[in-house]
């Protein structure tokens, strides 16, 4: 990934509504949601949501497709993995035992219970 691509993706996520959209769509998985339902769930005007969805898609973090008159959006997991890989590329001076890994739900539960 090039630095400009990473900056665009991070910039797209650097807004509360767009971050909420992205997290919602990550939870929904590859089937995604129609744009109208995303706007409704997050209580955002449709035109405003369209702007946010477009920015996230141009940044490589969402993908869209049309079914009849509805436009569906889903997280682009390849784009997300690429951004995470770019951020962790030179992690920890090559010390793999302390390299960054995405926490699992079990990891988070263990931290809360500790």
C-alpha positions, 0 to 999 in steps of 0.5 A: 500500500502506498502512503497516499492510499493509507492517508486517504483511508485513515482520513475517511475513518477520522470522522465519527459518522464514517467510523460508525458506518464502517464498524456497523458494516464490519459487523454485518459481514459480506452481505452488507446493508442497503444505504437507506438502512445504514442511514436509518440505523445511524439516524443520518439524513440520506444525502449526508449518508451518501456522501460518507459512503462515497468517501469510504468507498473511494478510500477502499474501505467499502464496496457497493453493488446494486440490487434493483433500485437499492445500493448495498454497501459492505466492508471491503475486508481486503482494503481493511486488511491492507491498511492494517498490514501497512500500519503494522508493516515495520512493527516492533523492530522485527520482534515477532513475539510482540508484533501487533495482532488484532485482538479476539473477543476472548482477548478482550473478555480476558482483559475486562475480567482481569 
